[in-house]
Amino acid sequence: MNHNPAIQTISTPFAQCECAIFGSGKKPLVILPGIFTKSLMPFAQGVAERYQKFLDGYKIYLLDRPLEPPQNCGAGLRRGNFRRRNSGPGARP
């Protein structure tokens, strides 16, 4: 059983992000944790421990936030500043 995550950088034409890979199974399981202002890679070992029962059946990929968010994304995402917007009925854009 592989409990020690291997950290790799994944590159696409749009962005680069780090990915922790752990588990020894043949089926892929991808974890997209959402938008964070800091890297999740320091917590990859803890995630691997939490997903321990899946390590034999799956190869698990924990994707991090983009290393450099694309220029066409919101300025708040690039700076890591987020505000909750009201999305209910009658909300203003």
N, CA, C and O atoms as a printed pandas DataFrame, in Angstrom:
     atom_number atom_name residue_name chain_id  residue_number  x_coord  y_coord  z_coord
0              1         N          MET        A               1    0.835   -1.181    0.000
1              2        CA          MET        A               1    0.000    0.000    0.000
2              3         C          MET        A               1    0.879    1.244    0.000
3              4         O          MET        A               1    1.791    1.356    0.819
4              5         N          ASN        A               2    0.615    2.180   -0.910
5              6        CA          ASN        A               2    1.418    3.396   -0.999
6              7         C          ASN        A               2    0.765    4.514   -0.201
7              8         O          ASN        A               2   -0.206    5.117   -0.658
8              9         N          HIS        A               3    1.295    4.800    1.004
9             10        CA          HIS        A               3    0.765    5.871    1.842
10            11         C          HIS        A               3    1.492    7.192    1.623
11            12         O          HIS        A               3    0.990    8.243    2.022
12            13         N          ASN        A               4    2.651    7.157    1.004
13            14        CA          ASN        A               4    3.446    8.373    0.837
14            15         C          ASN        A               4    3.131    9.025   -0.505
15            16         O          ASN        A               4    3.498    8.496   -1.554
16            17         N          PRO        A               5    2.451   10.175   -0.475
17            18        CA          PRO        A               5    2.091   10.834   -1.725
18            19         C          PRO        A               5    3.321   11.310   -2.492
19            20         O          PRO        A               5    4.269   11.839   -1.911
20            21         N          ALA        A               6    3.286   11.113   -3.797
21            22        CA          ALA        A               6    4.303   11.666   -4.692
22            23         C          ALA        A               6    3.728   12.960   -5.257
23            24         O          ALA        A               6    2.619   12.969   -5.790
24            25         N          ILE        A               7    4.476   14.046   -5.144
25            26        CA          ILE        A               7    4.015   15.347   -5.635
26            27         C          ILE        A               7    4.593   15.569   -7.027
27            28         O          ILE        A               7    5.803   15.471   -7.233
28            29         N          GLN        A               8    3.710   15.872   -7.979
29            30        CA          GLN        A               8    4.127   16.164   -9.351
30            31         C          GLN        A               8    3.463   17.451   -9.798
31            32         O          GLN        A               8    2.431   17.851   -9.258
32            33         N          THR        A               9    4.059   18.098  -10.791
33            34        CA          THR        A               9    3.447   19.275  -11.408
34            35         C          THR        A               9    2.802   18.843  -12.712
35            36         O          THR        A               9    3.436   18.210  -13.555
36            37         N          ILE        A              10    1.535   19.194  -12.865
37            38        CA          ILE        A              10    0.784   18.890  -14.078
38            39         C          ILE        A              10    0.668   20.177  -14.890
39            40         O          ILE        A              10    0.297   21.222  -14.358
40            41         N          SER        A              11    0.985   20.095  -16.172
41            42        CA          SER        A              11    0.918   21.268  -17.051
42            43         C          SER        A              11   -0.140   21.052  -18.124
43            44         O          SER        A              11   -0.232   19.977  -18.716
44            45         N          THR        A              12   -0.931   22.082  -18.364
45            46        CA          THR        A              12   -1.874   22.121  -19.478
46            47         C          THR        A              12   -1.584   23.403  -20.251
47            48         O          THR        A              12   -0.790   24.224  -19.791
48            49         N          PRO        A              13   -2.199   23.591  -21.400
49            50        CA          PRO        A              13   -1.985   24.865  -22.111
50            51         C          PRO        A              13   -2.496   26.077  -21.329
51            52         O          PRO        A              13   -2.121   27.209  -21.633
52            53         N          PHE        A              14   -3.345   25.851  -20.329
53            54        CA          PHE        A              14   -3.967   26.951  -19.608
54            55         C          PHE        A              14   -3.354   27.239  -18.249
55            56         O          PHE        A              14   -3.365   28.385  -17.799
56            57         N          ALA        A              15   -2.825   26.231  -17.593
57            58        CA          ALA        A              15   -2.302   26.436  -16.233
58            59         C          ALA        A              15   -1.432   25.250  -15.819
59            60         O          ALA        A              15   -1.402   24.210  -16.476
60            61         N          GLN        A              16   -0.728   25.447  -14.703
61            62        CA          GLN        A              16    0.031   24.389  -14.050
62            63         C          GLN        A              16   -0.489   24.255  -12.627
63            64         O          GLN        A              16   -0.847   25.242  -11.984
64            65         N          CYS        A              17   -0.524   23.018  -12.150
65            66        CA          CYS        A              17   -0.892   22.817  -10.749
66            67         C          CYS        A              17   -0.125   21.614  -10.228
67            68         O          CYS        A              17    0.321   20.755  -10.989
68            69         N          GLU        A              18    0.014   21.577   -8.921
69            70        CA          GLU        A              18    0.651   20.430   -8.299
70            71         C          GLU        A              18   -0.408   19.384   -8.010
71            72         O          GLU        A              18   -1.581   19.697   -7.806
72            73         N          CYS        A              19    0.032   18.134   -7.998
73            74        CA          CYS        A              19   -0.860   17.010   -7.790
74            75         C          CYS        A              19   -0.152   16.003   -6.896
75            76         O          CYS        A              19    0.986   15.619   -7.162
76            77         N          ALA        A              20   -0.825   15.582   -5.846
77            78        CA          ALA        A              20   -0.306   14.512   -4.994
78            79         C          ALA        A              20   -0.940   13.208   -5.467
79            80         O          ALA        A              20   -2.157   13.122   -5.634
80            81         N          ILE        A              21   -0.109   12.203   -5.679
81            82        CA          ILE        A              21   -0.590   10.918   -6.186
82            83         C          ILE        A              21   -0.267    9.850   -5.154
83            84         O          ILE        A              21    0.872    9.734   -4.703
84            85         N          PHE        A              22   -1.281    9.069   -4.784
85            86        CA          PHE        A              22   -1.071    7.997   -3.817
86            87         C          PHE        A              22   -2.064    6.875   -4.089
87            88         O          PHE        A              22   -3.058    7.077   -4.786
88            89         N          GLY        A              23   -1.803    5.718   -3.552
89            90        CA          GLY        A              23   -2.618    4.537   -3.784
90            91         C          GLY        A              23   -1.978    3.653   -4.837
91            92         O          GLY        A              23   -1.130    4.099   -5.609
92            93         N          SER        A              24   -2.394    2.394   -4.859
93            94        CA          SER        A              24   -1.778    1.436   -5.774
94            95         C          SER        A              24   -2.790    0.732   -6.659
95            96         O          SER        A              24   -2.440   -0.228   -7.345
96            97         N          GLY        A              25   -4.037    1.185   -6.660
97            98        CA          GLY        A              25   -5.066    0.529   -7.459
98            99         C          GLY        A              25   -5.000    0.895   -8.925
99           100         O          GLY        A              25   -4.219    1.754   -9.334
100          101         N          LYS        A              26   -5.834    0.228   -9.713
101          102        CA          LYS        A              26   -5.874    0.466  -11.154
102          103         C          LYS        A              26   -6.901    1.528  -11.535
103          104         O          LYS        A              26   -6.794    2.130  -12.604
104          105         N          LYS        A              27   -7.891    1.766  -10.680
105          106        CA          LYS        A              27   -8.933    2.747  -10.997
106          107         C          LYS        A              27   -8.496    4.129  -10.500
107          108         O          LYS        A              27   -7.948    4.244   -9.403
108          109         N          PRO        A              28   -8.735    5.183  -11.300
109          110        CA          PRO        A              28   -8.391    6.539  -10.846
110          111         C          PRO        A              28   -9.500    7.135   -9.968
111          112         O          PRO        A              28  -10.686    6.889  -10.190
112          113         N          LEU        A              29   -9.095    7.908   -8.986
113          114        CA          LEU        A              29  -10.005    8.685   -8.151
114          115         C          LEU        A              29   -9.399   10.075   -8.039
115          116         O          LEU        A              29   -8.302   10.235   -7.504
116          117         N          VAL        A              30  -10.104   11.079   -8.540
117          118        CA          VAL        A              30   -9.591   12.447   -8.563
118          119         C          VAL        A              30  -10.295   13.265   -7.488
119          120         O          VAL        A              30  -11.523   13.264   -7.405
120          121         N          ILE        A              31   -9.517   13.961   -6.667
121          122        CA          ILE        A              31  -10.059   14.830   -5.626
122          123         C          ILE        A              31   -9.810   16.271   -6.054
123          124         O          ILE        A              31   -8.666   16.703   -6.190
124          125         N          LEU        A              32  -10.899   17.006   -6.263
125          126        CA          LEU        A              32  -10.839   18.433   -6.589
126          127         C          LEU        A              32  -11.363   19.181   -5.367
127          128         O          LEU        A              32  -12.577   19.297   -5.199
128          129         N          PRO        A              33  -10.489   19.684   -4.522
129          130        CA          PRO        A              33  -10.922   20.214   -3.235
130          131         C          PRO        A              33  -11.596   21.573   -3.269
131          132         O          PRO        A              33  -12.075   22.025   -2.229
132          133         N          GLY        A              34  -11.659   22.242   -4.396
133          134        CA          GLY        A              34  -12.287   23.553   -4.457
134          135         C          GLY        A              34  -11.255   24.655   -4.495
135          136         O          GLY        A              34  -10.076   24.408   -4.749
136          137         N          ILE        A              35  -11.698   25.863   -4.244
137          138        CA          ILE        A              35  -10.810   27.017   -4.327
138          139         C          ILE        A              35  -10.216   27.297   -2.956
139          140         O          ILE        A              35  -10.939   27.536   -1.989
140          141         N          PHE        A              36   -8.914   27.266   -2.888
141          142        CA          PHE        A              36   -8.192   27.574   -1.658
142          143         C          PHE        A              36   -7.173   28.662   -1.966
143          144         O          PHE        A              36   -6.701   28.773   -3.097
144          145         N          THR        A              37   -6.841   29.447   -0.984
145          146        CA          THR        A              37   -5.849   30.504   -1.184
146          147         C          THR        A              37   -4.435   30.013   -0.948
147          148         O          THR        A              37   -3.474   30.693   -1.310
148          149         N          LYS        A              38   -4.294   28.839   -0.344
149          150        CA          LYS        A              38   -2.968   28.288   -0.076
150          151         C          LYS        A              38   -2.899   26.862   -0.611
151          152         O          LYS        A              38   -3.922   26.221   -0.851
152          153         N          SER        A              39   -1.693   26.390   -0.789
153          154        CA          SER        A              39   -1.479   25.043   -1.311
154          155         C          SER        A              39   -1.975   23.982   -0.327
155          156         O          SER        A              39   -1.866   24.137    0.889
156          157         N          LEU        A              40   -2.518   22.912   -0.882
157          158        CA          LEU        A              40   -2.935   21.773   -0.067
158          159         C          LEU        A              40   -1.851   20.711    0.033
159          160         O          LEU        A              40   -2.013   19.742    0.774
160          161         N          MET        A              41   -0.773   20.867   -0.681
161          162        CA          MET        A              41    0.255   19.832   -0.723
162          163         C          MET        A              41    0.874   19.537    0.647
163          164         O          MET        A              41    1.258   18.392    0.887
164          165         N          PRO        A              42    0.989   20.507    1.553
165          166        CA          PRO        A              42    1.488   20.149    2.890
166          167         C          PRO        A              42    0.561   19.188    3.643
167          168         O          PRO        A              42    0.976   18.560    4.617
168          169         N          PHE        A              43   -0.693   19.075    3.193
169          170        CA          PHE        A              43   -1.671   18.212    3.855
170          171         C          PHE        A              43   -1.908   16.903    3.099
171          172         O          PHE        A              43   -2.792   16.130    3.466
172          173         N          ALA        A              44   -1.127   16.651    2.050
173          174        CA          ALA        A              44   -1.335   15.470    1.214
174          175         C          ALA        A              44   -1.215   14.177    2.021
175          176         O          ALA        A              44   -1.981   13.240    1.794
176          177         N          GLN        A              45   -0.288   14.112    2.937
177          178        CA          GLN        A              45   -0.128   12.908    3.762
178          179         C          GLN        A              45   -1.378   12.670    4.598
179          180         O          GLN        A              45   -1.832   11.533    4.725
180          181         N          GLY        A              46   -1.929   13.716    5.160
181          182        CA          GLY        A              46   -3.156   13.580    5.948
182          183         C          GLY        A              46   -4.338   13.122    5.106
183          184         O          GLY        A              46   -5.155   12.323    5.564
184          185         N          VAL        A              47   -4.434   13.623    3.873
185          186        CA          VAL        A              47   -5.503   13.180    2.972
186          187         C          VAL        A              47   -5.314   11.700    2.654
187          188         O          VAL        A              47   -6.281   10.938    2.658
188          189         N          ALA        A              48   -4.086   11.290    2.382
189          190        CA          ALA        A              48   -3.805    9.880    2.091
190          191         C          ALA        A              48   -4.235    8.996    3.265
191          192         O          ALA        A              48   -4.773    7.909    3.056
192          193         N          GLU        A              49   -4.006    9.448    4.477
193          194        CA          GLU        A              49   -4.403    8.674    5.654
194          195         C          GLU        A              49   -5.925    8.573    5.758
195          196         O          GLU        A              49   -6.456    7.526    6.126
196          197         N          ARG        A              50   -6.624    9.661    5.434
197          198        CA          ARG        A              50   -8.089    9.667    5.495
198          199         C          ARG        A              50   -8.709    8.755    4.436
199          200         O          ARG        A              50   -9.774    8.180    4.661
200          201         N          TYR        A              51   -8.057    8.622    3.299
201          202        CA          TYR        A              51   -8.549    7.790    2.202
202          203         C          TYR        A              51   -7.907    6.398    2.211
203          204         O          TYR        A              51   -7.878    5.723    1.182
204          205         N          GLN        A              52   -7.405    5.979    3.340
205          206        CA          GLN        A              52   -6.662    4.723    3.467
206          207         C          GLN        A              52   -7.435    3.516    2.941
207          208         O          GLN        A              52   -6.835    2.633    2.327
208          209         N          LYS        A              53   -8.733    3.453    3.161
209          210        CA          LYS        A              53   -9.484    2.278    2.718
210          211         C          LYS        A              53   -9.618    2.194    1.196
211          212         O          LYS        A              53  -10.032    1.158    0.676
212          213         N          PHE        A              54   -9.273    3.272    0.470
213          214        CA          PHE        A              54   -9.339    3.266   -0.986
214          215         C          PHE        A              54   -7.978    3.006   -1.645
215          216         O          PHE        A              54   -7.914    2.843   -2.863
216          217         N          LEU        A              55   -6.899    2.965   -0.871
217          218        CA          LEU        A              55   -5.557    2.934   -1.438
218          219         C          LEU        A              55   -5.238    1.663   -2.226
219          220         O          LEU        A              55   -4.417    1.708   -3.142
220          221         N          ASP        A              56   -5.863    0.536   -1.895
221          222        CA          ASP        A              56   -5.596   -0.700   -2.640
222          223         C          ASP        A              56   -6.345   -0.749   -3.970
223          224         O          ASP        A              56   -5.843   -1.318   -4.939
224          225         N          GLY        A              57   -7.527   -0.166   -4.025
225          226        CA          GLY        A              57   -8.344   -0.255   -5.226
226          227         C          GLY        A              57   -8.199    0.913   -6.186
227          228         O          GLY        A              57   -8.585    0.808   -7.350
228          229         N          TYR        A              58   -7.642    2.036   -5.707
229          230        CA          TYR        A              58   -7.592    3.255   -6.516
230          231         C          TYR        A              58   -6.196    3.876   -6.509
231          232         O          TYR        A              58   -5.439    3.734   -5.549
232          233         N          LYS        A              59   -5.883    4.556   -7.585
233          234        CA          LYS        A              59   -4.766    5.494   -7.605
234          235         C          LYS        A              59   -5.434    6.856   -7.459
235          236         O          LYS        A              59   -6.249    7.245   -8.295
236          237         N          ILE        A              60   -5.091    7.573   -6.408
237          238        CA          ILE        A              60   -5.785    8.806   -6.046
238          239         C          ILE        A              60   -4.933   10.008   -6.435
239          240         O          ILE        A              60   -3.730   10.059   -6.176
240          241         N          TYR        A              61   -5.597   10.971   -7.064
241          242        CA          TYR        A              61   -4.955   12.205   -7.520
242          243         C          TYR        A              61   -5.592   13.367   -6.770
243          244         O          TYR        A              61   -6.773   13.653   -6.968
244          245         N          LEU        A              62   -4.830   14.040   -5.913
245          246        CA          LEU        A              62   -5.294   15.227   -5.191
246          247         C          LEU        A              62   -4.740   16.442   -5.922
247          248         O          LEU        A              62   -3.542   16.719   -5.861
248          249         N          LEU        A              63   -5.620   17.167   -6.616
249          250        CA          LEU        A              63   -5.183   18.337   -7.379
250          251         C          LEU        A              63   -5.184   19.571   -6.497
251          252         O          LEU        A              63   -6.078   19.759   -5.671
252          253         N          ASP        A              64   -4.187   20.400   -6.677
253          254        CA          ASP        A              64   -4.046   21.655   -5.935
254          255         C          ASP        A              64   -4.570   22.803   -6.787
255          256         O          ASP        A              64   -4.961   22.599   -7.936
256          257         N          ARG        A              65   -4.578   23.982   -6.238
257          258        CA          ARG        A              65   -4.970   25.178   -7.003
258          259         C          ARG        A              65   -3.902   25.482   -8.047
259          260         O          ARG        A              65   -2.764   25.037   -7.900
260          261         N          PRO        A              66   -4.234   26.222   -9.087
261          262        CA          PRO        A              66   -3.219   26.574  -10.092
262          263         C          PRO        A              66   -2.045   27.326   -9.458
263          264         O          PRO        A              66   -2.230   28.160   -8.571
264          265         N          LEU        A              67   -0.847   27.018   -9.928
265          266        CA          LEU        A              67    0.337   27.718   -9.416
266          267         C          LEU        A              67    0.296   29.189   -9.796
267          268         O          LEU        A              67    0.625   30.048   -8.977
268          269         N          GLU        A              68   -0.096   29.486  -11.007
269          270        CA          GLU        A              68   -0.284   30.854  -11.495
270          271         C          GLU        A              68   -1.649   30.900  -12.157
271          272         O          GLU        A              68   -1.778   30.465  -13.301
272          273         N          PRO        A              69   -2.681   31.413  -11.479
273          274        CA          PRO        A              69   -4.001   31.449  -12.113
274          275         C          PRO        A              69   -3.936   32.196  -13.444
275          276         O          PRO        A              69   -3.213   33.186  -13.558
276          277         N          PRO        A              70   -4.683   31.734  -14.457
277          278        CA          PRO        A              70   -4.665   32.397  -15.756
278          279         C          PRO        A              70   -5.066   33.864  -15.659
279          280         O          PRO        A              70   -5.849   34.251  -14.791
280          281         N          GLN        A              71   -4.523   34.665  -16.555
281          282        CA          GLN        A              71   -4.800   36.102  -16.532
282          283         C          GLN        A              71   -6.264   36.427  -16.798
283          284         O          GLN        A              71   -6.744   37.484  -16.388
284          285         N          ASN        A              72   -6.984   35.529  -17.482
285          286        CA          ASN        A              72   -8.381   35.824  -17.789
286          287         C          ASN        A              72   -9.345   35.428  -16.675
287          288         O          ASN        A              72  -10.555   35.583  -16.835
288          289         N          CYS        A              73   -8.836   34.918  -15.541
289          290        CA          CYS        A              73   -9.726   34.628  -14.423
290          291         C          CYS        A              73   -9.863   35.883  -13.566
291          292         O          CYS        A              73   -9.129   36.853  -13.753
292          293         N          GLY        A              74  -10.781   35.860  -12.650
293          294        CA          GLY        A              74  -11.042   37.029  -11.823
294          295         C          GLY        A              74   -9.836   37.457  -11.006
295          296         O          GLY        A              74   -9.042   36.629  -10.558
296          297         N          ALA        A              75   -9.712   38.769  -10.820
297          298        CA          ALA        A              75   -8.587   39.314  -10.057
298          299         C          ALA        A              75   -8.595   38.800   -8.623
299          300         O          ALA        A              75   -7.533   38.624   -8.027
300          301         N          GLY        A              76   -9.781   38.555   -8.058
301          302        CA          GLY        A              76   -9.869   38.028   -6.702
302          303         C          GLY        A              76   -9.253   36.655   -6.586
303          304         O          GLY        A              76   -8.613   36.345   -5.581
304          305         N          LEU        A              77   -9.434   35.824   -7.599
305          306        CA          LEU        A              77   -8.827   34.496   -7.580
306          307         C          LEU        A              77   -7.313   34.585   -7.668
307          308         O          LEU        A              77   -6.610   33.846   -6.978
308          309         N          ARG        A              78   -6.803   35.475   -8.505
309          310        CA          ARG        A              78   -5.350   35.618   -8.627
310          311         C          ARG        A              78   -4.733   36.088   -7.317
311          312         O          ARG        A              78   -3.642   35.646   -6.956
312          313         N          ARG        A              79   -5.419   36.984   -6.596
313          314        CA          ARG        A              79   -4.887   37.496   -5.327
314          315         C          ARG        A              79   -5.246   36.602   -4.148
315          316         O          ARG        A              79   -4.638   36.700   -3.082
316          317         N          GLY        A              80   -6.239   35.726   -4.340
317          318        CA          GLY        A              80   -6.694   34.887   -3.235
318          319         C          GLY        A              80   -7.724   35.592   -2.376
319          320         O          GLY        A              80   -7.969   35.172   -1.245
320          321         N          ASN        A              81   -8.339   36.662   -2.886
321          322        CA          ASN        A              81   -9.376   37.394   -2.156
322          323         C          ASN        A              81  -10.737   36.943   -2.657
323          324         O          ASN        A              81  -11.003   36.986   -3.858
324          325         N          PHE        A              82  -11.600   36.510   -1.745
325          326        CA          PHE        A              82  -12.914   36.027   -2.138
326          327         C          PHE        A              82  -13.965   36.692   -1.273
327          328         O          PHE        A              82  -13.775   36.903   -0.075
328          329         N          ARG        A              83  -15.080   37.017   -1.911
329          330        CA          ARG        A              83  -16.229   37.543   -1.176
330          331         C          ARG        A              83  -17.422   36.689   -1.555
331          332         O          ARG        A              83  -17.578   36.302   -2.713
332          333         N          ARG        A              84  -18.244   36.405   -0.595
333          334        CA          ARG        A              84  -19.460   35.647   -0.879
334          335         C          ARG        A              84  -20.485   36.580   -1.488
335          336         O          ARG        A              84  -20.753   37.661   -0.963
336          337         N          ARG        A              85  -21.058   36.150   -2.608
337          338        CA          ARG        A              85  -22.081   36.942   -3.271
338          339         C          ARG        A              85  -23.441   36.326   -3.004
339          340         O          ARG        A              85  -23.577   35.104   -2.942
340          341         N          ASN        A              86  -24.431   37.160   -2.849
341          342        CA          ASN        A              86  -25.793   36.684   -2.680
342          343         C          ASN        A              86  -26.274   36.176   -4.027
343          344         O          ASN        A              86  -26.290   36.927   -5.002
344          345         N          SER        A              87  -26.667   34.908   -4.094
345          346        CA          SER        A              87  -27.105   34.337   -5.352
346          347         C          SER        A              87  -28.587   33.975   -5.317
347          348         O          SER        A              87  -29.081   33.301   -6.220
348          349         N          GLY        A              88  -29.285   34.409   -4.302
349          350        CA          GLY        A              88  -30.694   34.081   -4.168
350          351         C          GLY        A              88  -31.567   34.942   -5.059
351          352         O          GLY        A              88  -31.064   35.783   -5.805
352          353         N          PRO        A              89  -32.892   34.733   -4.983
353          354        CA          PRO        A              89  -33.824   35.523   -5.791
354          355         C          PRO        A              89  -33.667   37.010   -5.506
355          356         O          PRO        A              89  -33.534   37.419   -4.352
356          357         N          GLY        A              90  -33.683   37.797   -6.540
357          358        CA          GLY        A              90  -33.565   39.250   -6.393
358          359         C          GLY        A              90  -32.147   39.733   -6.175
359          360         O          GLY        A              90  -31.938   40.918   -5.915
360          361         N          ALA        A              91  -31.174   38.856   -6.273
361          362        CA          ALA        A              91  -29.766   39.249   -6.066
362          363         C          ALA        A              91  -29.293   40.116   -7.233
363          364         O          ALA        A              91  -29.697   39.912   -8.378
364          365         N          ARG        A              92  -28.464   41.049   -6.934
365          366        CA          ARG        A              92  -27.871   41.886   -7.974
366          367         C          ARG        A              92  -26.548   41.273   -8.420
367          368         O          ARG        A              92  -25.806   40.719   -7.610
368          369         N          PRO        A              93  -26.261   41.378   -9.717
369          370        CA          PRO        A              93  -24.981   40.829  -10.194
370          371         C          PRO        A              93  -23.791   41.586   -9.684
371          372         O          PRO        A              93  -22.655   41.238  -10.003
